[in-house]
Amino acid sequence: MKSVRNIFKIGIGPSSSHTMGPVYAAKRFISQYPDLDRIEVILYGSLAKTGKGHGTDRAITDTLKDFETEIIFNMDDSVELEHPNTMDFVGYKGGERVADMRVLSVGGGEIRVVGEESAQELEIYKESSFTEIANICKARNIRISDYVFEHEGEGFKEYLHHVWETMCAAIREGLTHTGKLPGGLDVERKAQMLYAQKHIDESPQTRENRIVCAYAFAVSEQNADCGQIVTAPTCGSCGVVPAVLKYMQEKNAFSDDDVIRALAAAGLVGTIVATNASISGAECGCQAEIGTACSMAATALAELYEMGIDQIEYAAEISLEHHLGLTCDPVCGLVQIPCIERNAVAAMRAINSLSLANFLSGSRKISFDLVVETMYQTGQDLSHLYRETSEGGLAKLYMQK
């Protein structure tokens, strides 16, 4: 498996697959072909159908600002694609076509260039399943975070500290802004209102719900407004992990080093999903994004509370299992409705998963690895209408109202 760094990418929203990935692809293309006169970029599948709403064309043209650039949205469903987020870069010099590159944006900002071998040096984990990793940790009596730190090498803890600082900054920034989000849906920012809406007789449980949701809204609204966030594992699901960790750190005075351990464990679970299934909404629906984010958040909390490995697995499994079948149908292709609310709901579900794992881990029947495999197969069975194309479900009916 690749480094956990690939799960936690610092960048600009609103979409890891539709903005971050295409930007990385454009940079790769011009690094290989710097002397072109003109570049044609053809977007297919979900990139074509929701690229406008996600700002894909803007992200690419900004990156290629030194070149004459044409963006083509190919809506032809009959084109056979290896991945629903496919793009072609075509370069011209002196009127002649001199360069071609097909790139897949596979989720979480990761790209794959068709025809190029994956760099083997990036594979730093020999194990690729939770079961294998759990067996090693149990045999050596180490925690999952210890296993991650042993593999990631020098500078990794410092990188996670930077990730955590960026997550906290997104919460702070999100709580200070009000007004409407861009895109034309007139969605009002709600994080500040949630955070400030205190009641004299508010119970501790109600306060927890309100604050966690406020934090999730804050980060997700920053993402929707093209602010700086951290993929966890994607832009569209970036609010879940920071929301639960920030709340629990404030509630129980966990140190930043404690949180770094939690992030390491969460990142490993996200990496397992990305390796054996997908974290791309265009490939497997929102279960791949929000479901994985919820699983990562529950894992982080279980590591934070130093639960046993079986309890950690149960928390991760519950979180993903109960997002199975979740569709991805963003209204107008924007990462706003229902995406922002889903981050808050998933954050609360992660906390509930932690509680269940604390009480019931000894009775579980389903492994995390089995749920990951199930999620991928479920995603493949989903109609393309419910995999980020905004052609079905909520996206379709909302526009018909």
C-alpha positions in Angstrom: 0.0 0.0 0.0 1.0 3.6 -0.6 1.8 6.2 2.1 -0.9 7.5 4.4 0.2 11.0 3.1 -1.9 10.3 0.0 -5.0 10.2 2.1 -4.3 13.5 3.8 -3.7 16.0 1.0 -3.6 19.8 1.8 -5.2 21.8 -1.0 -8.1 23.9 -2.2 -11.7 22.7 -2.5 -14.3 21.9 -3.5 -13.4 18.5 -5.0 -10.4 16.2 -4.7 -11.3 14.3 -7.9 -12.7 17.2 -9.9 -10.3 20.0 -9.0 -7.2 18.6 -7.2 -6.8 15.6 -9.5 -7.1 17.6 -12.7 -4.7 20.2 -11.4 -2.1 17.5 -10.7 -2.8 16.0 -14.1 -2.3 19.4 -15.9 0.9 20.0 -14.0 2.2 16.5 -15.0 1.3 17.1 -18.6 3.1 20.4 -19.0 6.1 19.2 -17.0 6.6 16.5 -19.7 5.7 18.8 -22.6 6.7 22.4 -21.6 7.0 23.8 -25.2 3.5 23.4 -26.5 1.6 26.2 -28.3 -1.9 24.9 -27.5 -3.5 22.3 -25.2 -6.9 20.6 -25.6 -8.4 19.0 -22.5 -11.3 16.6 -23.0 -13.3 15.6 -19.9 -15.4 12.5 -19.9 -17.9 10.8 -17.6 -18.5 12.5 -14.2 -15.8 15.0 -14.9 -17.8 16.2 -18.0 -21.2 16.1 -16.3 -20.4 17.8 -13.1 -17.2 19.6 -14.0 -18.8 23.0 -14.3 -20.3 22.7 -10.8 -17.1 21.5 -9.3 -15.0 24.1 -11.1 -12.9 21.6 -13.1 -12.6 23.9 -16.1 -11.5 26.8 -13.9 -8.9 24.7 -12.1 -7.4 23.4 -15.3 -7.3 26.7 -17.1 -5.8 28.4 -14.1 -3.1 25.8 -14.1 -2.5 26.1 -17.8 -2.7 29.9 -17.9 0.5 30.2 -19.8 -0.9 28.1 -22.7 -3.8 28.5 -25.1 -6.2 26.1 -23.6 -9.5 24.6 -24.8 -11.7 22.6 -22.4 -14.2 20.1 -24.0 -17.0 18.5 -22.0 -17.7 15.1 -23.7 -21.1 14.0 -22.5 -21.2 10.9 -24.8 -22.2 8.0 -22.5 -21.3 5.5 -25.2 -17.5 6.2 -24.8 -16.0 3.3 -22.9 -14.0 4.5 -19.9 -11.6 2.7 -17.5 -12.8 5.1 -14.8 -15.7 7.6 -14.7 -13.2 10.4 -14.0 -11.3 10.3 -17.2 -9.6 13.2 -19.0 -7.4 13.4 -22.2 -4.7 16.0 -22.6 -3.7 16.8 -26.2 -0.8 19.0 -27.0 -0.1 21.0 -30.2 3.0 22.6 -31.5 3.1 24.6 -34.8 -0.4 23.3 -35.6 0.7 19.6 -35.3 -0.6 17.2 -32.7 2.5 16.2 -30.8 1.5 14.9 -27.3 -1.3 12.8 -25.8 -1.9 11.8 -22.2 -5.0 10.0 -20.7 -5.3 10.5 -17.0 -7.7 9.0 -14.5 -8.7 11.0 -11.4 -9.3 8.1 -9.0 -10.3 9.9 -5.9 -8.7 11.8 -3.0 -6.7 13.9 -5.4 -4.9 10.8 -6.7 -4.3 10.4 -10.4 -3.2 7.5 -12.6 -1.7 8.1 -16.1 -2.9 5.4 -18.4 0.0 3.4 -19.8 2.4 4.2 -17.0 3.4 1.8 -14.4 2.7 2.8 -10.8 5.9 3.7 -9.0 6.8 0.8 -6.9 8.9 2.9 -4.5 5.7 4.5 -3.3 4.5 1.1 -2.0 5.6 1.3 1.7 3.2 -1.3 3.3 3.6 -4.9 2.4 0.3 -5.7 4.1 -2.9 -4.5 2.5 -5.8 -5.6 4.7 -6.9 -4.7 8.2 -6.7 -8.4 9.3 -3.0 -8.7 8.3 -2.1 -5.5 10.0 -4.1 -6.4 13.1 -2.3 -9.7 13.4 1.1 -8.1 13.3 0.1 -5.5 15.9 -1.3 -8.1 18.2 1.8 -10.4 17.8 4.1 -7.5 18.6 1.8 -5.8 21.2 1.9 -2.5 19.4 -0.8 0.0 18.5 -1.9 0.7 14.9 -0.4 4.1 15.1 3.0 2.6 16.0 2.8 0.3 13.0 2.1 3.4 10.8 5.0 5.4 12.3 7.4 2.5 11.7 6.6 2.4 8.0 6.2 6.1 7.1 9.7 7.2 8.0 11.3 10.5 8.8 9.2 13.7 8.8 5.9 11.9 8.9 4.8 13.1 12.4 5.7 16.6 11.4 3.6 16.2 8.3 0.6 15.1 10.4 1.1 18.0 12.7 0.8 20.3 9.7 -2.3 18.4 8.6 -3.8 18.9 12.0 -3.0 22.6 12.1 -4.6 23.0 8.6 -7.7 21.1 9.8 -8.0 23.3 12.9 -7.5 26.4 10.7 -10.4 25.3 8.4 -12.6 25.0 11.5 -11.6 28.5 12.7 -12.1 30.1 9.3 -15.4 28.4 8.7 -16.8 29.6 12.0 -15.9 33.2 11.2 -17.7 33.4 7.9 -21.3 34.0 7.0 -23.3 34.6 3.8 -24.1 32.5 0.8 -21.8 29.9 -0.8 -20.9 30.4 -4.5 -22.5 28.4 -7.3 -26.1 29.7 -7.6 -27.9 27.5 -5.1 -28.0 30.3 -2.5 -26.9 28.0 0.2 -26.3 29.9 3.4 -23.3 29.2 5.6 -24.6 27.7 8.9 -21.5 26.8 10.9 -21.4 30.1 12.9 -25.1 29.9 13.7 -24.8 26.3 15.0 -21.8 27.2 17.1 -23.4 30.2 18.7 -26.9 28.8 19.2 -26.6 28.0 22.9 -29.5 27.3 25.2 -29.6 27.8 29.0 -31.0 24.3 29.6 -28.9 22.6 26.9 -28.0 19.1 27.9 -24.4 17.8 27.4 -25.6 15.5 24.7 -27.3 18.3 22.8 -24.3 20.5 23.1 -22.0 17.7 21.8 -24.3 17.3 18.8 -24.4 21.0 18.1 -20.6 21.6 18.4 -19.5 18.6 16.4 -22.0 19.5 13.7 -20.8 23.1 13.7 -17.2 22.0 13.2 -18.2 19.7 10.4 -20.2 22.4 8.7 -17.3 24.9 9.1 -14.8 22.7 7.3 -17.3 21.6 4.6 -18.4 25.2 4.0 -14.8 26.2 3.6 -14.4 23.4 1.1 -17.5 24.5 -0.9 -16.1 28.1 -0.9 -12.8 26.9 -2.5 -10.9 27.3 0.8 -7.9 25.4 2.0 -8.8 22.0 3.6 -7.3 18.5 4.0 -8.7 15.6 2.2 -9.9 13.0 4.7 -10.1 11.0 2.4 -11.6 13.5 -0.1 -12.6 17.1 -0.3 -16.3 16.3 -0.2 -15.9 14.4 3.0 -13.2 16.6 4.6 -15.3 17.8 7.6 -15.9 14.5 9.4 -12.4 13.6 10.9 -11.5 17.2 12.0 -14.9 17.7 13.6 -14.8 14.7 15.9 -11.1 15.1 16.8 -11.3 18.8 17.5 -14.4 18.3 19.8 -12.8 15.4 21.7 -9.5 17.3 22.1 -11.3 20.2 23.7 -13.6 18.0 25.8 -10.9 15.8 27.2 -7.7 17.8 26.9 -5.9 15.4 24.5 -2.6 16.7 23.4 -1.7 17.3 19.7 0.6 14.3 19.9 -2.4 12.2 20.9 -4.3 13.5 17.9 -1.4 12.8 15.6 -1.6 9.1 16.7 -5.3 9.2 16.0 -4.7 10.7 12.5 -2.1 8.0 11.7 -4.6 5.2 12.5 -7.4 6.9 10.6 -5.1 7.4 7.6 -4.2 3.8 7.5 -7.9 2.8 7.4 -8.5 5.2 4.6 -5.5 3.8 2.7 -6.9 0.2 3.1 -10.2 1.3 1.6 -8.5 3.2 -1.3 -6.3 0.2 -2.0 -8.9 -2.5 -1.9 -12.0 -0.6 -3.0 -12.3 3.1 -3.8 -12.7 6.5 -2.2 -14.2 8.0 -5.4 -17.8 9.1 -5.4 -17.8 8.8 -9.2 -16.7 5.2 -9.0 -18.7 3.9 -5.9 -21.1 6.6 -4.8 -21.0 8.6 -1.6 -20.5 5.5 0.5 -16.9 5.6 -0.8 -16.4 9.2 0.4 -18.6 9.8 3.5 -18.6 6.2 4.5 -14.8 6.0 4.5 -14.6 9.4 6.3 -16.9 8.1 9.0 -14.8 4.9 9.3 -11.6 7.0 9.5 -13.2 9.2 12.2 -14.4 6.3 14.3 -10.9 4.7 14.0 -9.3 8.0 15.1 -11.5 8.2 18.1 -10.9 4.6 19.1 -7.1 5.1 18.8 -7.4 8.4 20.8 -9.1 6.4 23.6 -6.5 3.6 23.4 -9.1 1.0 22.7 -8.0 -2.5 21.7 -7.5 -3.5 18.1 -10.7 -5.5 17.9 -12.6 -2.6 19.2 -10.9 -0.3 16.6 -11.9 -2.7 13.8 -15.5 -2.8 15.0 -15.8 1.0 15.2 -14.4 1.2 11.6 -16.6 -1.6 10.4 -19.8 -0.2 11.9 -19.2 3.2 10.3 -18.6 1.9 6.8 -21.3 -0.9 6.9 -24.1 1.6 7.7 -23.2 3.8 4.8 -23.4 1.0 2.3 -25.5 2.0 -0.8 -25.2 5.8 -0.1 -25.6 7.5 -3.4 -23.7 10.5 -4.7 -26.2 12.9 -6.3 -24.9 16.5 -5.7 -27.4 19.1 -6.7 -26.0 21.1 -9.7 -22.8 19.2 -9.3 -21.9 21.4 -6.4 -20.3 20.0 -3.2 -23.1 21.6 -1.1 -26.4 19.7 -1.1 -26.5 17.1 0.4 -22.7 17.0 1.0 -22.3 19.5 3.8 -25.0 18.1 6.0 -23.7 14.6 5.3 -20.4 15.5 6.9 -22.2 16.5 10.1 -24.3 13.4 10.2 -21.3 11.1 9.6 -19.3 12.9 12.4 -22.1 12.1 14.9 -22.3 8.5 13.5 -18.6 8.1 14.1 -19.1 9.0 17.8 -22.0 6.5 18.0 -19.8 3.8 16.4 -17.2 4.4 19.0 -19.8 3.8 21.8 -21.1 0.6 20.2 -17.5 -0.7 19.7 -16.8 0.0 23.4 -19.7 -2.3 24.5 -20.1 -4.9 21.7 -16.8 -5.7 20.0 -16.8 -9.2 21.3 -20.0 -10.1 19.5 -19.2 -8.8 16.0 -19.6 -11.2 13.1 -18.4 -9.0 10.2 -14.8 -8.0 9.5 -13.8 -4.6 8.3 -12.2 -6.1 5.2 -15.5 -7.8 4.2 -17.3 -4.5 4.5 -14.7 -2.8 2.3 -15.1 -5.5 -0.4 -18.9 -5.2 -0.1 -18.8 -1.5 -0.5 -16.8 -1.8 -3.7 -19.2 -4.4 -5.2 -22.2 -2.3 -4.1 -20.6 0.8 -5.8 -20.1 -1.1 -9.0 -23.8 -2.2 -8.9 -25.0 1.4 -8.4 -26.5 3.0 -11.5 -24.2 5.7 -13.0 -27.1 8.1 -12.2 -26.1 7.8 -8.5 -22.4 8.1 -8.9 -21.6 11.8 -9.0 -23.1 12.5 -12.4 -26.0 14.6 -10.9 -28.4 12.9 -13.3 -30.5 11.1 -10.7 -31.9 11.1 -7.2 -31.9 14.3 -5.2 -30.0 16.2 -7.9 -32.6 15.4 -10.5 -35.7 15.9 -8.4 -34.5 19.1 -6.9 -34.1 20.7 -10.3 -37.6 19.6 -11.3 -39.3 21.2 -8.4 
